[in-house]
Amino acid sequence: MVDLVTKEDLRAAKDELRSAMELETLRLTIRLGSMIVAGLVTTFGALAALIKLT
């Protein structure tokens, strides 16, 4: 049996994929930002501890 796909079906699928990609991009951006902040906090904490020891 042959399934037919209309332009509206393809457009709806394209819009759904675009929305999913935008959501994943936002999630990755937030994760990357939080990892950078955690790294900076750790670095400054280590530097503060070294300065206090000397």
C-alpha positions as CSV (number, residue, x, y, z in Angstrom):
1,M,0.0,0.0,0.0
2,V,1.3,3.4,-0.9
3,D,1.2,6.2,1.7
4,L,0.9,9.7,0.3
5,V,2.5,12.7,2.0
6,T,1.1,16.1,1.4
7,K,2.9,19.4,1.5
8,E,1.1,20.3,4.7
9,D,2.3,17.1,6.3
10,L,5.9,17.9,5.4
11,R,5.5,21.5,6.5
12,A,4.1,20.4,9.9
13,A,7.0,17.9,10.3
14,K,9.5,20.5,9.4
15,D,8.1,23.0,11.9
16,E,8.0,20.3,14.6
17,L,11.7,19.4,14.0
18,R,12.7,23.1,14.0
19,S,11.0,23.6,17.4
20,A,12.7,20.6,18.8
21,M,16.1,21.7,17.6
22,E,15.6,25.2,19.1
23,L,14.7,23.6,22.4
24,E,17.7,21.4,22.4
25,T,19.9,24.4,21.4
26,L,18.6,26.3,24.4
27,R,19.2,23.4,26.7
28,L,22.8,22.9,25.5
29,T,23.5,26.7,25.8
30,I,22.2,26.6,29.4
31,R,24.3,23.5,30.3
32,L,27.4,25.0,28.7
33,G,26.9,28.3,30.6
34,S,26.4,26.5,33.9
35,M,29.6,24.5,33.3
36,I,31.6,27.6,32.5
37,V,30.3,29.3,35.7
38,A,31.1,26.2,37.8
39,G,34.6,26.2,36.4
40,L,35.1,29.9,37.1
41,V,33.8,29.5,40.7
42,T,36.2,26.5,41.2
43,T,39.1,28.4,39.7
44,F,38.5,31.5,41.8
45,G,38.0,29.4,44.9
46,A,41.3,27.6,44.4
47,L,43.1,30.9,43.8
48,A,41.6,32.4,46.9
49,A,42.7,29.4,48.9
50,L,46.3,29.6,47.5
51,I,46.4,33.4,48.3
52,K,45.2,32.8,51.8
53,L,47.9,30.1,52.4
54,T,50.7,32.3,51.2
